[in-house]
Amino acid sequence: MSVHLHMLPPSVNNLSVRVFLRAAGLPFEEENAWGKTRSPEFMAKIPAHLTPAIESSAHPRGAMWESCAIMMYLANAHGLDALYPKDPGRRALVDSANFYLTGTLYPLVARATYPRLGFPCYPGEVAASELTTEEQKAAARAEAEQAIAEPLAVFRDYFIRDGFIGDGDSPSIADIRLAATLEFLAMNDTPLPDWASGYLGRVEAALGAAYSEPAADVRGFVAHVKASA
Ligand SMILES: N[C@@H](CCC(=O)N[C@@H](CS)C(=O)NCC(=O)O)C(=O)O
């Protein structure tokens, strides 16, 4: 049964699931959701109006969203233990890394990069507020960029060490999620640390075209934005 993926090509949240589907070898088709996420048809299925989102007749609601949850669901449904280890300890590392990414690292990445990418920022954040000056917005963006170093070092020292997240021989869903996220750090003034470039290269080499092909959409978008800045 084929998975129908609603996705936005320049997004790293979406890149995670696009890489996962290719690495998993599952049958899928992709639909570009640009301009559609707030339509009544889309919101009837996916009320959070978020991508990545999948439609699957096997799912109790027929559709779901959240990149990490989608990867966990499909890996569970198809017994993809190499991508999502069954051993409780190794799975705990993967889950912890994914929760830490979405709860701690990604909000900083979004605050640092979305203003430059031209992506909408979340209500209540400095970049989205009409109450702050351009200087204040730029200072807040720079603060977020600086704060990324700490969670990144946690990924290096605790989760990754010299291998992959979950201590397997090949990338897990948490490596896919982190590698995709690192793609947006090219928007920052701070260069990606050498270890992180090495790690990204390791994940990409292990996944091959499953990573490189969809990553080209993000990289092309980032290059375009940087060239137009
Ligand atoms: N935590 C979510 C974030 C999803 C998200 O923010 N999706 C954005 C694109 S990056 C989106 O689809 N926005 C469309 C909208 O809000 O209408 C995940 O990891 O999947």
The ligand as an SDF file (V2000), in Angstrom:
LIG
                    3D

 20 19  0  0  0  0  0  0  0  0999 V2000
    7.1030   19.7400   14.2030 N   0  0  0  0  0  0  0  0  0  0  0  0
    6.5860   19.6220   12.8530 C   0  0  0  0  0  0  0  0  0  0  0  0
    6.7660   20.9540   12.1250 C   0  0  0  0  0  0  0  0  0  0  0  0
    5.9750   20.9820   10.8340 C   0  0  0  0  0  0  0  0  0  0  0  0
    5.9590   22.3630   10.2030 C   0  0  0  0  0  0  0  0  0  0  0  0
    6.2770   23.3950   10.8150 O   0  0  0  0  0  0  0  0  0  0  0  0
    5.5570   22.3870    8.9140 N   0  0  0  0  0  0  0  0  0  0  0  0
    5.5010   23.6260    8.1480 C   0  0  0  0  0  0  0  0  0  0  0  0
    6.5650   23.6270    7.0580 C   0  0  0  0  0  0  0  0  0  0  0  0
    8.1860   23.5240    7.7130 S   0  0  0  0  0  0  0  0  0  0  0  0
    4.1660   23.7160    7.4020 C   0  0  0  0  0  0  0  0  0  0  0  0
    3.7540   22.7390    6.8030 O   0  0  0  0  0  0  0  0  0  0  0  0
    3.5030   24.8760    7.4220 N   0  0  0  0  0  0  0  0  0  0  0  0
    2.3210   25.0800    6.6350 C   0  0  0  0  0  0  0  0  0  0  0  0
    1.2320   25.7980    7.3860 C   0  0  0  0  0  0  0  0  0  0  0  0
    1.3620   26.0610    8.5950 O   0  0  0  0  0  0  0  0  0  0  0  0
    0.2230   26.1050    6.7540 O   0  0  0  0  0  0  0  0  0  0  0  0
    7.3050   18.4700   12.1390 C   0  0  0  0  0  0  0  0  0  0  0  0
    8.4450   18.1420   12.5180 O   0  0  0  0  0  0  0  0  0  0  0  0
    6.7210   17.8670   11.2280 O   0  0  0  0  0  0  0  0  0  0  0  0
  1  2  1  0
  2  3  1  0
  2 18  1  0
  3  4  1  0
  4  5  1  0
  5  6  2  0
  5  7  1  0
  7  8  1  0
  8  9  1  0
  8 11  1  0
  9 10  1  0
 11 12  2  0
 11 13  1  0
 13 14  1  0
 14 15  1  0
 15 16  2  0
 15 17  1  0
 18 19  2  0
 18 20  1  0
M  END
$$$$
